[in-house]
Amino acid sequence: MLLVYICLVVIARFVYFPLHFVDGKIGTLTIGFSTTLSDMISLIPFFFLFDRYDGWLINIIGNIAMFIPVGIVWPICFRKLDSIKKTVFAGIFFIIFIELSQLLCTERHTDIDDVILNTSGVLIGACILFAIRKSRNDVS
């Protein structure tokens, strides 16, 4: 279970606290609503991905890599996640919770791209874990 908590803490750090500097310091979480809905939510896949972010490649890799451990650790800790499909669905619900919770943070943005990329990370992690499990069962 410690690995699950570590996954949650690392994800919370990157999701809720900006990595850019504000007045020479790492920015803090600000609770509230943005002025316009279009600043808060992006539901068109890959519409802002390349335009909004200067480091779009790092954004893609980071969003995927951040959730690979979820796809590996959660099935180990939660027995009911006994298939790739169940693991990915659990991951999607967690990711949607994270994205919706960002609506309460003025400097955060809820984006369908994040859901897609984060889910890809969970899927990759789950595929790795279940492939290892399958290879161990085939060897036995």
C-alpha positions, 0 to 999 in steps of 0.5 A: 500500500505504501507504493499506492500512497507514493503514487498519489503523492507524486501525482498530487504534486505535479497536478496541483502545484505549478512547476513554474516559478512565480516571483522566483519561487515555486507557485502555490495552489490557489483555490477558486474559479477562473473567469471564463469556462473556456479557461477552465475546460478543454474538451476537444482532443489535442486542440490546445496540446501543441499551441498552449504548451511550449514544452508540449513533448515534455507534457506528453511524456510527463502525462504518460509517465506519471501514470505508468506506476498506477497501472503497475502498482494498483493491480498489485495492491488491489486484488479486484483489479485482476485484468488490464481492462479493470485496471484501466477503468479504475485509472480512468475514474481516478483521472477524471476525479483529478481533472474535475478537482482541478476546476477548483484551482484557478491556475489549473486546467481541465483538459481531455488531453490529460485524460487521454495521455494519463489513461495511456500511461495506466494502460502501458503500466498495466500491460507491463505488469500483466505481461510480466505475470503472464510470462511468469505463469508460462515459465512455471 
